[in-house]
Structure formats: C-alpha cells, structure tokens
C-alpha cells in the first residue's frame, strides 16, 4: 500500500517566501517612523511634566524641545510646529505631522501622527 506524502509544495514555498519578504520589507520601512513618533511622544510628555507648576514661556519650551530633538535625532518635526497651550497649572504641548515612507518604485505610504503631552 502506498502512503500519501504530506508537506509543502514548491509553489507553496515560493508564495509563502514572497509574502514573508513583503511583510519584512513593510516592517523595515515603517518601523523607524513609529520609533521616531514614540520618541517625540516621550519628549512631549517629559516636557509637559517638567514645565508643570512653574512659569515657563513658550520660547523656553521650544528651546528645550530643540535640544531634545538634537540629542534624539528627530527630523520630522521642528520646535515651531509645536502647539503650546496652558490648562490650569500645566502646559499641554501637542504636535501633528505627516510622514511619507517610500516602499518601492512609485509606491509609498503616508502616515499621519499626532502626539500630545497629555
């Protein structure tokens, strides 16, 4: 009696490999944008906590953000893009920006980010 063989075919292996490479390409291209977003978010929250309860001007907050962007190598947003408002004793610092990520040939992805110190 013959037993039926089990396993993956060559065509299944090729299609699976193609999908794996496509997902890896997408992750490698998008991950730096999300890492930068979380760094910006962390800096805004830290600035919000740092300025809470003291009289800081918007220019001081912007200068502090500029020094943090130089250290963390943030290029997507400048200190002039920050929206600074005061709610009670605390400052709320917010920023929104769009990042274009080219994938391959003429295909790319636009990602809209919004971060706040809240």
C-alpha positions as CSV (number, residue, x, y, z in Angstrom):
1,X,0.0,0.0,0.0
2,X,1.2,3.4,-0.9
3,X,1.0,6.2,1.7
4,X,0.2,9.7,0.7
5,X,3.1,12.2,1.2
6,X,2.5,15.2,3.4
7,X,4.3,18.5,3.2
8,X,4.6,21.8,1.4
9,X,4.8,22.0,-2.4
10,X,7.4,24.1,-4.2
11,X,4.7,26.6,-5.3
12,X,3.5,26.9,-1.7
13,X,7.1,27.6,-0.5
14,X,7.6,30.3,-3.2
15,X,4.3,32.1,-2.3
16,X,5.0,31.8,1.4
17,X,8.5,33.2,1.0
18,X,7.2,36.1,-1.2
19,X,4.6,37.0,1.5
20,X,7.3,36.8,4.2
21,X,9.6,39.1,2.3
22,X,6.8,41.6,1.6
23,X,5.9,41.8,5.3
24,X,9.6,42.1,6.3
25,X,10.0,44.9,3.7
26,X,7.0,46.8,5.0
27,X,8.1,46.4,8.7
28,X,11.7,47.6,7.9
29,X,10.4,50.7,6.1
30,X,7.6,51.6,8.7
31,X,9.3,50.8,11.9
32,X,11.7,53.8,12.0
33,X,8.8,56.2,11.6
34,X,7.0,54.7,14.6
35,X,10.1,54.7,16.7
36,X,10.5,58.4,16.0
37,X,6.9,59.0,16.8
38,X,7.2,57.3,20.2
39,X,10.4,59.3,20.9
40,X,8.6,62.5,20.1
41,X,5.7,61.5,22.3
42,X,8.1,60.6,25.2
43,X,9.8,64.0,24.8
44,X,6.5,65.9,24.8
45,X,5.2,64.1,27.9
46,X,8.5,64.7,29.6
47,X,8.4,68.4,28.7
48,X,4.8,68.7,30.0
49,X,5.8,67.2,33.3
50,X,8.9,69.3,33.5
51,X,7.1,72.6,33.0
52,X,4.1,71.7,35.2
53,X,3.7,74.1,38.1
54,X,6.3,76.6,37.0
55,X,6.1,79.7,34.8
56,X,7.8,78.7,31.6
57,X,7.4,80.7,28.4
58,X,6.6,79.1,25.1
59,X,10.1,80.0,23.8
60,X,11.7,78.2,26.7
61,X,9.7,75.1,26.0
62,X,10.6,75.3,22.3
63,X,14.3,75.7,23.1
64,X,14.1,72.7,25.4
65,X,12.4,70.6,22.7
66,X,15.1,71.7,20.1
67,X,17.8,70.4,22.4
68,X,16.0,67.1,22.9
69,X,15.5,66.7,19.1
70,X,19.2,67.3,18.5
71,X,20.0,64.5,21.1
72,X,17.4,62.0,19.8
73,X,17.9,62.8,16.1
74,X,14.3,63.8,15.4
75,X,13.9,65.2,11.9
76,X,10.2,65.0,11.2
77,X,9.2,67.9,13.4
78,X,10.6,71.3,14.4
79,X,10.0,73.3,17.5
80,X,8.0,75.8,15.5
81,X,5.5,73.0,14.8
82,X,4.5,72.7,18.5
83,X,1.1,73.9,19.7
84,X,1.6,75.0,23.3
85,X,-1.5,75.8,25.5
86,X,-1.9,76.2,29.2
87,X,-4.6,74.3,31.1
88,X,-4.6,75.2,34.8
89,X,-1.0,75.0,36.1
90,X,0.2,72.7,33.3
91,X,1.2,73.2,29.8
92,X,-0.2,71.0,27.1
93,X,2.3,70.5,24.2
94,X,0.9,69.0,21.1
95,X,2.2,68.3,17.6
96,X,0.9,66.7,14.5
97,X,2.8,65.8,11.3
98,X,2.7,63.6,8.2
99,X,5.4,61.2,7.3
100,X,5.9,59.8,3.8
101,X,7.5,56.4,3.6
102,X,8.6,55.2,0.1
103,X,8.2,51.5,-0.2
104,X,9.4,50.5,-3.7
105,X,9.3,52.1,-7.2
106,X,6.5,54.7,-7.1
107,X,4.6,53.1,-4.2
108,X,4.7,54.8,-0.8
109,X,2.7,55.2,2.4
110,X,1.6,58.4,4.2
111,X,1.3,58.2,7.9
112,X,-0.4,61.0,10.0
113,X,0.9,61.2,13.5
114,X,-0.5,63.2,16.5
115,X,1.3,63.4,19.8
116,X,0.5,65.3,22.9
117,X,1.9,65.8,26.4
118,X,-1.5,64.8,27.9
